[in-house]
Amino acid sequence: MSTKLDRRRFIAAGTAAAAMPFIARRASAQGAWPSRQIRMVCSYPAGGQTDLLARAFGEFIGKQVGKTVVIENKAGASGSIGAAEVARAEPDGHTVLCSISTTYVMNRVMMKKPGYDMDKDLTLVSVIPGAGLLLIASPQSGVKSLADFVAFAKKKDKVNFGTYSAGSSPHITINELNKQYGLNIEPIHYRGEAPMWTGLLDGTLDVAMGSYTAAQSVLQSDKGVVFAVHSKKVDAIPNVKTLPEQGATSKFFTISGFTGWALPKATPQPIVDRFSELCVAANSDPKVKEVLSTFVLEPAIGFKESNALYQKELPTWIESAQALGLEPV
């Protein structure tokens, strides 16, 4: 009787011992990231540059981690609606923001209550450094360089210069050029690049400034002449010099902004690091490469490099934005 009991106890103990590694593995797996689908909140509309980057990177990340990455477009209020939603999410790595430097930097200046505090509520994970923005003049202006543009602006007294929104890079560029050269350039604000470039095509504008990709309708016609790029040369038009190369001295012409991803602030660092690694690894994916090439963008960079870029550019963005003198909304 006692022998049978001891044998039963031995078998039970052995079974439990054998099961322990499996239980431990299962518990470990349950605590691993990600444990369910990932929600990537894109704070700009579907079909635009930010959305297409979110989808390309999201698809790659989903394949690598074995979970679906669902893209949700939460556009509006310069990206603040989507950013505020991610800032309130559980900091477990399953809700991530994809947005641009307007959301991460400019909203603190342009908005009274954006609904989130970038430095307190979000952690920047990985960014794609911005491309050089093109300055394009109407052929009737005769402008082919920054010096030509300055002379044209002084002769005409007031030049119509298109931007894709108030507080945008083109708006700041106008302000900085006005200060340096004593000009009276008038910003004409549009709701996005498409209507702005139409304004240049139909002769409403003397000059407009925006991305290489969005400007294709102008570049493929005889309705515009590229006379400068904002901060970085564009590979597709290597002979066009930057504003600093042509004598513009503002610190704003040394920064380019970025598109990037952020997680809620309290997200564990191992998850932040892993997500960053995945963004960098995505640079080699054919679909990601195609989107980056389409928008003439550099590859995504890692956590440390991204935050170093952010900290370097932040003071200049804030100073330049404040110099516009706009009342926060």
N, C-alpha and C positions, 0 to 999 in steps of 0.2 A: 504494500500500500504506500509506504513512504517512498519506496523506490520509484513507483509510478508517478507519485506527486512531484518528486525531485526532477524526474525526467520531463514532466509537463512544464514545470517551472523553467527548466533549462531550454526547452524548445521555445517557450513564450519569450524568454529573455533574448534568445538568439534571433527570433523573428523581429522583435522590437529593435534590436541592435542593427539588424540588416536594413530595417526601414529607416533608421535615423539619417543616413546620408541622403536618401531620397527626400525626406521631409526637410532637411536642411537646404538641399538644392532648391526645393519648391519654394520655401520661405524666402531664400535669397533671390529667386527669380521674380517673386511677387514684389520685392523691394527694388528691383532694377528699373532703370529708365530706358525706354518708355514702357509703361505697363498698359497703355491704351493708345488710342489714336491721338495725334498731335493736332492742335488747332492753331493754324497760323493766321493771325489777323493782319490783313493788308489794309492800311489806313487810307488807301487811295482807290479810285474806281477800277473796275475790271477792264482789261484791254490795254491799260497804260503800261509804262515802263516798270513801275514798282510792282504791279500785279504780275506781269510776265516773269520778272525775276523771282517773285515769291513762288510761282507755280513751278518753274524750272528747278529751283533749289529744293522746294518742297517735295517734288517727285523723287529727286535723287536721295534726299534724306530718308524718305519713307522706305525706299528699297533697301537702304543700308541697315535700318533698325527693325525692319519687318513689321512696321505699323503704318497705317494710312495717315498722311498729312493732309488735312482738310483746309483749303484756303477760304477764308471768310472776308469779304470786302466790307469794311466798315468805314466808308468815306465820309468826309465832311469836316468843316472847321479846321482846315489845314492839318489834317491828320490827328487832331486831338481827341476825336470821338473814339477811334480805334485804340489810341495810346492809353486813354483813361480806362478802357475796358480791360486791357492787358494788365495795367497797373493794379487793378482790383482782383485779378485772378489768383488762384492758388499758386504759390511759388514752387511747383513741383515739376516744371519743365514741360508741361503738356499744353501750355498756352504761350505763344510767342508772337511778338510784334514784328512786322516787316514795314519799314517806313523810310523816310528821307530826313536829311538834316534840318529841313524846315520844322519837322515835328520834334526832333531831338534837341534842337538848338533855338530856333527863331521864335517858337511859340511863347517862350518865357518872356520875350520882349514885346511881342505883338498882341498877346492876349492877357487880359486881367486875370481870368480864371480858366486856364486850359483844362482843369480837372485832374491834373497829375503833376508831379514834380519829377523831372527827369533824373535828377541826382539822388532823390530819396526813394523813388518808387520803381525805377527801372535799372537794369544792368545791360549795358551795351555788350553784345556777344561777338559780332563779326560785322565788318562793313566792306562795301565795295566803293573805293574812292571814286569821286565824280570825274566826269570827262570835261574837257574844255568846252565852253559855250561860245558859239559863233556870234560875231557882230556883223550884220549884213546891211548894206546900204542900197538904196534904189539906184539904178544906173543913171538916172537923171541928175543925181547929186554930184557925179564925177569923183566920188570918194573911193580911193584904193588903198589908203593907209590911215593910221591914226592921225598923222599930221594933216592929211587932206581933210579928215573929218573935223578936226579942230578949226581949220581955216573955213570950212563950209559953215560950221555952226556959228562962227563969229560974223561971217558975212550975212547969213540969213537971219541972225539975231535969235530966232527961236526955232528949234528943230523938234519934230515929233518923233519920239523914240518909243517903240512898243515894248511892253513887258507882259509876262504871262500872269502876273498878279502883283498887287501892292506888297512891298516888303520882300520881293524876290531878288535873286541875284542881279537881273537886269536893272531893277529899280535902284539897288545900292550902287551899281556901276554908274548909272546916270548921276547920282549924287556925288560920287567920288570924282568923276570927270568934270562936273560943274565946279567943284571946289578947286581942283588943281589948275584948270585952264580958264576959270572965270567965265564959264559958259552959262547959257540959259536954256538947257535942254529940258523939254517938257515930257514927262512920262505919260504914256497912254496905256492904261491898264486893261488887259483883256482877261477873260476867264479861261486860261489855258493857252497852249502854244498854237493849236490849229487855227483859231480865229485871229490870233496875232499875225501869223504868217500870211493869212488871207489879206489882212490889212496892208501888209507890205506889197503883196502881189497886185492889189487893186489900186495902189497909189495913195492910200490914206496915210501911210507912214513914210518918213524919210529913212528910218533905220529901225531894225528890230534885233533882238538878241535871244538866242535859245539853243537847243541841242542840235547836233549834226543830223540825227535821224529825223527829228520832226521837221527840219528845214529842207528836206529833200524836194518838196514841191517847188521851192524857190531855187535850190541849187541846180535842178534839172531844167530850169527855164532860163530866160535871159532877163529875169526881173529882179536880180539881186547880185551884189558883189560882196564877197567876204573880205573884209579889210583887217580883221583882227580876231583873236580868240582870247577869252577871258584870262585864264591862268595856265592852261596846259596846251601844248600843241596837239593837234588832232592828226593821227597817222594818215588818214585819207587825204588830208590837205596839208602836207608837211611844209609847204612854202609860205603858209600864212603865219605871221609872227604873233606872239602873245602881246598883250597890252604892256607888260613890263619891258619886253624886248623893244617896244616902240616908244618908251619913255614915260609911261604911266607909273606913278610912284606909290599909289595907295597900297597898304598892307593887304587890303581886301583882294587885290589881284594876284596874291600868292596862295590863296586857298580855293578849294574846288567843291567842298561839300561831299556828301556821300549818301548811299542807300545802305541800310543795314538792318540787323535783327537785334531785338532786345527781349529779355526775360524779366519777370517780376523780381524785385530787388533781393528778396530772401531766398531765391532759388539756390540750392546747394552748389558750391563751386565745381564739384566733379561733373554735374550736369551742364553747367555753363561751359566748361572746358570741352566736354564731349560734343556739344552742339556747335561750338566754334570749330572744332576739328572737322566736323562733317561739312560745314560751310566751305572750308578751305579745300577739302577733298573733292567737293562738287565742281571745282574749277576744271577738273579733267573730264567731266561728263560731257558728251557730245551736245546734248540739248542745252546745257548751261553755257557751253562755249558759244553756241549759236546765238543765244540771247545776248551774251556779253559782247559778241562781235557786232550784232545788229545795232546796239546802242553805243558802240565804241567805248566800252568800259573796261577797266582793269579788273583782274581777278579779285575775289574776296580775300581779305587778310584776317589773321587770327585775333584772339582776344587781347593780348598785350599790345599788338600793333594798332588795333582798332581804337583802343582807349587812349593810346599815346597820340594818335591822330586827332581824336576828339578833343583832348585837353589842349593840344597845340592850336587848333583852329577856333576853339570856343571863344576866347577873349576877342579875337578879331571879328567874328560873326556878331557878337553882342555889341561891341563898339560901333561897328558899321551900321547895324540895325538901329541903334539908338540915335545915331546921327541923322537918320531920316526924319526924326521929330514927329513920328506918327503917334497918335493917341491909341493906346492899347484898347482893343474892343472886348 
